[in-house]
Amino acid sequence: MDNLTHTLIGLVAGEVAGRLAPADPAGLPAGSRRTTLLALGIIGGNLPDTDLLWSMQTFTGDKLGYLLQHRGYTHTLLGCLALAALLYAGCLLWLRLRGQRAGPRDRWLLGGFALIAVLLHLGMDAFNSYGVHPFWPWNNRWYYGDAVFIVEPLYWIAAAPLFFLLRTAKARVLLALVLAIAGIAILFVHGFAWRWWLILLIPPVLVMLGRRVKPLHACLTSAALMVLVTLVFASSAAVASHRVDEAGRDRAGFQTLDRVLTPSPAQPFCWDVLLLQRRDDQYVVRRGRLNIGISSLCPAVLSGKGTAPMRSVPSTGQAASSGLQWTGEFTMSRTRLAALAQRTCATRELMQFVRAPFAAQTQAGWVLGDLRFDREPGPGLAELLVTGANAADCRYGVPWVAPRADLLDR
């Protein structure tokens, strides 16, 4: 998820914890405890992304390092436990420097909430198609939730009931700006269709609701809305998965390797689909749009001509009857793809990230990449120009199991 969503989820969790947890007579004043919990929620909700400090390609120019190291060790259960311990220790040090002392009950609350805040980050990241590998070092496989778009404005709108709980005018202005951006983003994604203008009414209604009810009820309303958004997308993902699997079984002789699902923002009934299959030496990926609701409401969010050569295919049989419309198909020899993937150390490392591999011959040479992120011509975020050089040692040495080992191992 994006860091704004992580921040708002941490804010809501901190408010709920601060108002639900019983006071410690020997501990912090109520105001200080609430402020501390809010800080823990916001900082802990973003702490695993500190791996961007050494993986961010903006600074290094190395996109392979970004792909392999972002959502790396800090996005594991063991890494989150270590981060939570550091966050808790930093919290106690900060309180001591300010001349405040947490009582025994407060220390348990702050320590437990520090862990919850960091784990919330890992849990939310697990819901999209980018993937996480939480069980390192015991299990180094990638796991994909395929349920929520990486930027989901509905989570932003769900924070609206907290508006009047924020203490400073600056914080309220920032939240108001976030709510406005959420509404505009949803309208933009859906082409400013008239029915989507109703979304602009929801934030003001939630803000006024938060003002009229008790602070605890406002916090619980925000938390419940965030849980509801997650459950709706997860339930729709289960339906979408079933329909895509049925369409895959409709293709006689093909073995389904994987299916990648990405919902449209604020629209749990519309999904971008990649269906990965093989038959003998043939490797095929079909891209499509799945509608499990009303077709006229589905936007084309992740469209664009990419590097991979795609041919048109008809939507027939089970696919057509289930609301699945194929928009293109990539196919090549599995043997050829595996040879390119093994050509250099860099390509082998790239395969430790790539979930939907493709190879395309361009004027500069062969390009190897991931169809999940193939949205523009030429080498993009998850694409690599295959060269003839083969370094003796891999640069990164990460332990992640290649997602498509079932396809590329020879």
N, C-alpha and C positions, 0 to 999 in steps of 0.2 A: 504494500500500500504506500501511497504518498505520505510524506512526513506531516502534512497538515492534518490528514485523517488520524495518524498516530497521535498527534498532539491533542486533538479534540477528544479522542477516546480516552487518553490519559487524564484529561481534564474532567470528563464525566465520571470516570472511575474514582478519581481523587475526591470529588464532591460527594459521591455516594458513600465512600469509606469515611470521610470526615464527619458526616451527619448520621451515619448508622452506628458506628463503633461507640461503645459506652465510654464515658470519660474516665480518666485515671486521676483520682483525687491527689495522688502524689506526683502527677506528671505535668505536662505542658498545659498552658491556658488554652481554652477552646479555639481562640482565633489563631494562635501560633500552630496548634496541631493541624488545623484545617489548611493553613497556608503551606505547611510542610508536606502534607499529603498531596496537595495540588502540585507542588514542585516535584515530588517523587513521581507522580503520575505522568507529568509532562516530560520530565527528563528520562525517566525509565522507559516511557513509551517510544522514545527515539534512540535510546542508547545503543541498541544493536547495530544501528546504521553508522556507528563510528567507524565501521570498516571502510566507509567511503573516504576516510582520510588517507588510506593507502591504496584504494582500488579505483578511485574516481578518475575516469579517463580524461576529464577536463584538465586535470593537473599533470597527468603522466603521458597522455596521448596514447596509452596502451589499452585498447579496448579488450584485448584478450585477458589482461590482468583484471579488468573490471568484471568481465563475465565470470571468471573463475573465483575471484576473491570477494566480490560483493555477495551478500547472503552466504557468507562462508562460516568460519568458526564462531562468530558472534551470533549467528542465527541457528545455534544448536542448543539443546537443553543444557548441556554442560557449560557452554559458553554463556548462556543466559544466567545460570546459577552464579558463575564468577562475576558477571557484570552486576547482578543484584547485590552480591556481597560488597563489591566496591561502592555501589551507590549507597548502600546502608551505612557503610563506614564513613563515607563522605558526609552523609546526613548528620550522623552523630557528631562528627568533627565540627560541622557548621553550627550546630546547636550549641556546642561547648564554646566556640569562639564568640557567640552572641550572648553568652552567659545564661543559657537555658539548659535545663536538664530534664531528660525524658525519664518518666517513671517506668517500672517494670512492665506494666500493661502497655504503655506507649511504645516501648522498645519492641515488644512482640508485634504490635500493630505496624510500626514503621518497617520492620524487617520483612514481615509477611507481605506487606503491600509493595515494597520495593521489588520483590520477586514476582508478584502478580503483574505489576506494571511492565516489567521486561518481557514476561511471558505473553502478555497481550500483544506485544509487537510481533513476536514469533507466530502467534496464532493467526493474526490478521494477514500476515504475509503468506501463510500457508493456504489461504483461500483463493489465490489467483493462479494463473497458469505459468508464472515465472518459476515457481517451485522453491522448496527448501529441503535441506537434509538434516532434520533435527536430531537424529539418533547417533551422530558421530560421537565417538570413534567406533561404536559397536556395529553400526549399520550406515554405510556411506551412500546409500541410494537417495535419489531425488524423489520427493513426494509433491504431488500437485493437487490443489483443491479444485481448480477449474470452476469456480463458483462466483467470484466477484471480480469486477474490472479493477485494475490497479489504481485507478482514480475514480472514486464513487462519491458524487456530490450528495447523495441521500444521507450519508453519514454526517456531512457538514450541516445539513438542514436539521438533523436529529438533535444537534446541540443547541437549537434555538431556545428551548425553555430555560436555559441557564443565563440568558441575557441579563436579567435584573439581579442575578446573584453575583455577577462580576462587580468588584469593588470600585474599580477606577473607570473614568470616562474613556481613557485610551483603550482599555480592554474591551469595552462595549463597542467602541467604534470599529475595532479590529474584527469582532464577531459579526457586526452588522455588514462589514465589507465582505467577509467570508460568505455570509448568507446571500448577499447580492450576487457574488461571483458564482455561487452554486446554481442559482436560478438562471443566470445568463448562460452558464455552461450547458445546462440541460436544454435550454431553448436552442442553443447553437447546434448541439449534437443532433437534435431532432428537427432541424431545418426551420425553426420558428413556426412550426405548425400550430394552428389556432388552439387546439385542445391542450397543448402543453403550456399555454400561458396561465392555465389554472395553477400550475406549480408555484407561481409567484405569490399566491394567496396563503400557502402553507406556512412559510416562516413567520409572517406577522401574527397569524393565529396562534402558533406555538409560543411566540414571545409573550403575547398577552395571557395565554394560559399559564405560562411560568410565573407571571406577575401575580395572578389571582390565587394560585394555590400555595400551600406551604413550601418552604425551600426544599425540604426532603422530598416532597411529592414532585417538585420540578426536576430534581436530580433523577429520581426514579423514572420519570416520564422520558427523559433523554436516554437513559440507559435502556429502557424497554424498547424505545424506537430503534436504537442501534441493534439490539438483539433481533427485533422484528425484521429489519432490513436484511440482516445476515440469514435468518431462517427462510425468508422468501426467496432469496437468491440461491441458497443451498437446495431448497425443495425444487425450484425450477431447474437447477443443474442436474438433479437426479432424473427428472423427466426428460431433459435434453439428452443426457447420456444414454438413456434407454432407447430413445428414438434413433440416435446415431448408430448405436450398436445394432439395432434392427436393420437399418439401411446397409450396414456393413455385411451382415449375414445374407443380404439379398444378392450379393455379388458372388456367384458360384465359383469355388476354387480358390478364393482369396482368403488369406489369414489376416485378421486384424491385429496390428501391433499396438496401436494406441489411438486415442482420439483426444484432440485438444479443443477445449471449449472456452470461449471468452464472451461474456455477456456485454451488451451495450450499456453504457452508463445510464442509470436510473430506469432501465428497462429490462426486467428479469425474464421477459418472454421472447427476447431476440438474442441470438447467439451466432458468433462467428465460429466456424467448425473447420478443423483439419482432421481428416480421416486417413490414417497411415495403414497401408496394407502391403502384403507381398504375395506373390505366387511364383514358385520356382525361383528364377533369377530376376524376376521383375519386381521392382519397388515402385509403388504408386502412392501419391498423396493427393487427395481430393480436398479442395477448399470450397466451402459453401456457407450459406446463411440458413439458419434454422429458426422458424417461427412457431412457437407453441401457443401463440395467442392470436392477435388480430394483425394481419399482414400489413395493413396500411400504417401501423405504428412503428414499423421496424426501420431504423436508419442504417445506412451503410457507413459504419464508423471507421473500420479498419481497412477501407478500400485503398487502392493504389497499385500502380504497375511496379512490380518488384524486379529483382534480378533473375529469379527462377523462370525458365520458359514454361508457361502454362497454356494448355490447349483447352478449348471449350468442350464441355460434355453435357449431355442432356440429363434432366432430372426425371427419372422414370421409376415405376414400381413403388417399392416401400418408401423410397426417399421422397417422391412427389406427394404421396398420400400422407406423409407424416409432417409436411410443411418444410421439408429440406430442399433447398434449391442450390445445386452445384454451380459454382462460378468459374471453376477452372480445375485442371488436373496436371500434376507433374509426374513424370515417369522416367525411369532410367534403370540401367542394369545394376543390380545390387553388388555384383562383383566389381564393377567399375567404380561405384561409389565407395566401396570399402577400400579399394586400392588408393583412391585419392585421400581418404580419411587417414590412411596409414603412411602417407608419403613423407611427412616431416613431423618433427616433434611438435611444432605449433599446431598442425592439423589434429594430431592425436590429443593434444590438450584441449583444443576447441571442442572435440567430441565428448569431453567430460561435462560439457554444458548443453550441447545441442540436443534438442528433443525431437525436432522434425527436420532432419537433414535434407539438404539438396546440394547439387553441384551444377554449375552452369559455365559453359565455355564462352568467354568474352574476348575482346581484342587484346586485353592485357594478359589473358591466360585463364585457367580454371579458377572459379570462385566457389568456395565451400561455405555454406551458411545454414541458418535456421529459418524455416518458413514461418515460424511464429512472429518474426520481426522483419520479414522481407516486405517492406512497404515502399521502397524506392530503388531505382536502377543503380547499379554499382555497389561496391562494398559498403554496407551499412553497419549498424550496431553489432550484429552477430554474424558477420561475414568476413571471410579471410581469403586473400589471394594466395593460391597455392604456388609455392616456388619450388625450385629444385634443390635448394639448400636444406640440409638435414643436420641440425646441431646435435652434438653427442649427448648433451644432457637437456632435459626439459627445464624451462625457466621457473616454473611455479611448483611443481611436485605436489599438487593438491590430491587428496585421496578420493575424490568423488567418483562414483561408479558412472561410467558413460550411460546416459539414458537409453541409447539405442545400441547397446551391446548385443541385443537380440537380433539386430539387423546387420551390424558391421563386423562382428567377430567372424574370422575365417578359419 
